[in-house]
Amino acid sequence: MNVSHASVHPVEEVPTTEGGADQNVRVRMKDVQGMPGTAGGLSLRVSQLVFASAALSIMASTSDFPSVTAFCYLVAAAGLQILWSFSLAITDVYALLVRRSLQNYRIVSLFTIGDGVTSTLTFAAACASAGITVLIDNDLESCAHNHCVQFETATGMAFICWFTTVPSFLLNFWSLASR
């Protein structure tokens, strides 16, 4: 019967140099705040979730947002951002509770691609909504008949959401590129 047995193999300790001649050892910074599985990463995810939720709820509270395609696009992009940020916030909370590092190549690749897609969609939706808001307010001068304040606030929340999504993407991309 072939059964493997647990065994311990002694390992020699590597001698250290006291003089400081070999002090040029590269050390990788594992937990840069803002990366997945850190408290900074969790705070970025929560802020993305809060600002995307604010943009979605403010825009959806108006009665005439479905008549403009850019506003519908903002609602869809904010909804996707909410789902993505919420799922990654849960992942970050789990990683913090069990004290695990989320530096697996596949996980970081997934986070990088997801953050890149959601940040691009959020930025495009915010820009499109800003263009329509400027058109309604400045060019058509019909803010009295529309919900300009709500449109501007929702657009501003979408831009702030994008400002919190970009650091997540850049840190994940940097972590992926530094392997």
Secondary structure, DSSP 8 states (H G I E B T S, - for coil): -----------------SSSTT----------TTSTTSHHHHHHHHHHHHHHHHHHHHHHTSSSGGGSHHHHHHHHHHHHHHHHHHHHHHHHHHHHHHT-----HHHHHHHHHHHHHHHHHHHHHHHHHHHHHHIIIIIS--TTTTTHHHHHHHHHHHHHHHHHHHHHHHHHHHHHHT-
